[in-house]
Amino acid sequence: MNIDRAVMAFAGVVILVSVALTQLVSPWWWLLTAFVGLNLLQASFTGFCPAAMLFRKLGVRSGCAFR
């Protein structure tokens, strides 16, 4: 698995967890979903992604999008 796939998988898991928390706990968890979406959008324009930096430090190999 490379960084690109790891970031997308991580974002997907966080979104699914936030949707579940919205249904089970509070509608305020939609803010987490919005944060993940905005972070993915800004990363697509800037190439800066904190999750990619974390995965790189954990030893995940580089991909095409995040180097």
C-alpha atoms as a printed R data frame, in Angstrom:
   type eleno elety resid chain resno       x      y      z
1  ATOM     1    CA   MET     A     1   0.000  0.000  0.000
2  ATOM     2    CA   ASN     A     2   1.313  3.460 -0.839
3  ATOM     3    CA   ILE     A     3   0.632  6.807  0.831
4  ATOM     4    CA   ASP     A     4  -2.087  7.774 -1.657
5  ATOM     5    CA   ARG     A     5  -4.149  4.697 -0.915
6  ATOM     6    CA   ALA     A     6  -3.489  4.931  2.819
7  ATOM     7    CA   VAL     A     7  -4.746  8.535  2.909
8  ATOM     8    CA   MET     A     8  -7.903  7.650  0.974
9  ATOM     9    CA   ALA     A     9  -8.561  4.606  3.182
10 ATOM    10    CA   PHE     A    10  -8.017  6.657  6.337
11 ATOM    11    CA   ALA     A    11 -10.339  9.412  5.099
12 ATOM    12    CA   GLY     A    12 -13.005  6.843  4.226
13 ATOM    13    CA   VAL     A    13 -12.834  5.235  7.655
14 ATOM    14    CA   VAL     A    14 -13.032  8.610  9.433
15 ATOM    15    CA   ILE     A    15 -16.048  9.619  7.329
16 ATOM    16    CA   LEU     A    16 -17.867  6.340  8.024
17 ATOM    17    CA   VAL     A    17 -17.138  6.617 11.749
18 ATOM    18    CA   SER     A    18 -18.381 10.214 11.824
19 ATOM    19    CA   VAL     A    19 -21.591  9.243 10.016
20 ATOM    20    CA   ALA     A    20 -22.175  6.483 12.580
21 ATOM    21    CA   LEU     A    21 -21.459  8.879 15.441
22 ATOM    22    CA   THR     A    22 -23.890 11.381 13.912
23 ATOM    23    CA   GLN     A    23 -26.644  8.778 13.984
24 ATOM    24    CA   LEU     A    24 -25.799  7.376 17.419
25 ATOM    25    CA   VAL     A    25 -24.523 10.332 19.429
26 ATOM    26    CA   SER     A    26 -25.036 13.835 18.063
27 ATOM    27    CA   PRO     A    27 -25.532 15.677 14.760
28 ATOM    28    CA   TRP     A    28 -22.462 17.775 15.621
29 ATOM    29    CA   TRP     A    29 -20.301 14.908 14.320
30 ATOM    30    CA   TRP     A    30 -21.154 16.117 10.794
31 ATOM    31    CA   LEU     A    31 -18.445 18.719 11.435
32 ATOM    32    CA   LEU     A    32 -15.840 15.950 11.389
33 ATOM    33    CA   THR     A    33 -17.150 14.784  8.018
34 ATOM    34    CA   ALA     A    34 -16.968 18.348  6.710
35 ATOM    35    CA   PHE     A    35 -13.414 18.745  8.045
36 ATOM    36    CA   VAL     A    36 -12.258 15.587  6.267
37 ATOM    37    CA   GLY     A    37 -13.888 16.723  3.027
38 ATOM    38    CA   LEU     A    38 -12.319 20.170  3.223
39 ATOM    39    CA   ASN     A    39  -8.927 18.679  4.016
40 ATOM    40    CA   LEU     A    40  -9.141 16.371  0.989
41 ATOM    41    CA   LEU     A    41 -10.132 19.327 -1.192
42 ATOM    42    CA   GLN     A    42  -7.261 21.537 -0.057
43 ATOM    43    CA   ALA     A    43  -4.815 18.628 -0.396
44 ATOM    44    CA   SER     A    44  -5.887 18.139 -4.010
45 ATOM    45    CA   PHE     A    45  -4.909 21.746 -4.775
46 ATOM    46    CA   THR     A    46  -1.851 22.194 -2.580
47 ATOM    47    CA   GLY     A    47  -0.403 18.692 -2.248
48 ATOM    48    CA   PHE     A    48  -0.061 19.281  1.521
49 ATOM    49    CA   CYS     A    49  -1.690 16.589  3.627
50 ATOM    50    CA   PRO     A    50  -0.977 16.047  7.331
51 ATOM    51    CA   ALA     A    51  -2.134 12.426  7.111
52 ATOM    52    CA   ALA     A    52   0.335 11.784  4.279
53 ATOM    53    CA   MET     A    53   3.122 13.237  6.415
54 ATOM    54    CA   LEU     A    54   2.142 10.918  9.269
55 ATOM    55    CA   PHE     A    55   2.012  7.850  7.018
56 ATOM    56    CA   ARG     A    56   5.426  8.759  5.570
57 ATOM    57    CA   LYS     A    57   6.890  8.872  9.091
58 ATOM    58    CA   LEU     A    58   5.340  5.458  9.734
59 ATOM    59    CA   GLY     A    59   7.262  4.082  6.758
60 ATOM    60    CA   VAL     A    60   4.543  3.809  4.113
61 ATOM    61    CA   ARG     A    61   6.091  4.095  0.653
62 ATOM    62    CA   SER     A    62   5.451  7.136 -1.521
63 ATOM    63    CA   GLY     A    63   2.768  7.335 -4.164
64 ATOM    64    CA   CYS     A    64   2.081  9.691 -7.045
65 ATOM    65    CA   ALA     A    65   0.040 12.387 -5.314
66 ATOM    66    CA   PHE     A    66   1.829 12.887 -1.996
67 ATOM    67    CA   ARG     A    67   5.646 12.823 -2.040
